[in-house]
Each structure stands twice: as C-alpha cells, then as structure tokens.
Amino acid sequence: MRLSRLSSVTRSVGVHEAKTHLSRLLEQVAAGAEVEITNRGRVVARLVGPARRVPALGFDRGHVVVADDFDAPLAEDVQAAFEA
C-alpha cells in the first residue's frame, strides 16, 4: 500500500499481521490512518495518531502587554519606509 496522505482511513488487521507488520502499520497511522487490531474477528485495539493538544484560552494571560497607543499613527519616517 502506498503511503500517500491517508485521511482517517480505518483498516482492520489480525493480531498476527499486526505483529508481523507493525512498522508499516505505524507509518500508515503517522500518515493519518486508523488501524483496528482484531483477535478472532473481534476488535481488541485501535492504533491512532497522537492527540492534538489545543491550548486553553487565556493561557498567556499576564505574559503579553499591549501598549495603550498600539494603534496610534506611525511616525512619518516609519510610515515612509513602509510605503517605499
């Protein structure tokens, strides 16, 4: 199987195949696939990529300071440099 960008494709493999081809299965998972491992036809495990951590709102509160005049007009020489 070619490892192009797989988008959440679920594949089912038996325990023996999973043990034999673990490296290949992990490459597929890294590319976005999900792999179910079955034992006698019953799903016993699922290989998925790592969970993506979403930062909580306000995580940087107190670390960023916005100046009171942040939206004031630029000095003429600075404005001219942008327009050049």
Helices and strands as residue ranges (DSSP letters): E 10-14, H 15-20, H 22-30, E 34-39, E 42-47, H 76-83
